[in-house]
Amino acid sequence: MADLTEDLAGLVDSIVRPLVDEPDALEVSSVEAEDGGVIIEIRVAEGDAGKVIGRQGRVIKAIRTLARAAASRSGKLVEVELID
């Protein structure tokens, strides 16, 4: 199970890192939820939050879709959150 959470965090990291201006400030962590799912938390510099969200939330929606698709084989629920 730990491998899945690490893989998902790595996937999200590899997607978000090219989008931000300050990649050193990027932190992607994964936490197992009480319901057995996985929560991926993204922390970026204050000026980069808009780039991760995208216009009308399109970029963050795409990131969530990719993470859910990657976890679908294991049957786990995945939630991706951008932490302010």
N, C-alpha and C positions, 0 to 999 in steps of 0.2 A: 504494500500500500504506500509506503514511503517513496518508493520509486515513482509511482504515478504522480504524487504531489510534486516531487522534484522535477519530473519531466514536464508537467504542466507549467510550473513556474519558469522553467528554462524556455519553454515555447513562448510564453507571454513576454519574457525578458527579451528574447531575440526579435520579437515583433515590435516592441515599444522602443528599444534602444536606438534604432535609426531615426525614429520620429522626433526625439527630444534634442534640444540644443545643449543640455547639460547631462550627458550620460553618466557622469560620476555621481550625480545626485539621485539617480534611479535606484530604487529598491523594490524588488519583487519578492514577496514572501508568500508561503502557502501554509494554511492552517486547516486542520481537519475539523469539520463542524460536528455538532452533537448528533445530527441526523445521519452521519456517515458520509456526507458530501465533502467537497473540498472548496475552500474559499481562497482565492488568489487575491492578494492585496498589492496594489501598485502605488508607490509613493514617488512623486517627481518634484522637481523644483517648481516654485510657484508660477513662473512664466511658461512652463511647459504643459501645464494641465490642459489648457485649451487645445493644444496639438494632439493630446491623447484622446480628448473627447471628440474633437472634430466638429464639423458643421452639422448641426442638428443631431449630434451624437452618433454619427455614422461610424467613426473610427472605433469608438469603444464598443459599439454594437457588433462590429466585425470581429474584434478581438474576442468578445464573449462567445460569438458563434464558433470561431475556430477552437477555442478552449473546450467548449461543450462537445464539438465533433471529435476532438482528440480523446476525450474521456468517455465517449459513448460506448466503446468496445468493452470497457470495464463495468458499465452500468452505473457509474457514479455521477452524481449531480455536481456541477461546477458552477460557482458564482465568481465573477471577476468584479472587483471593486476598486475604484480610484479613491484613495484616501487623501484628504486635504491636509 
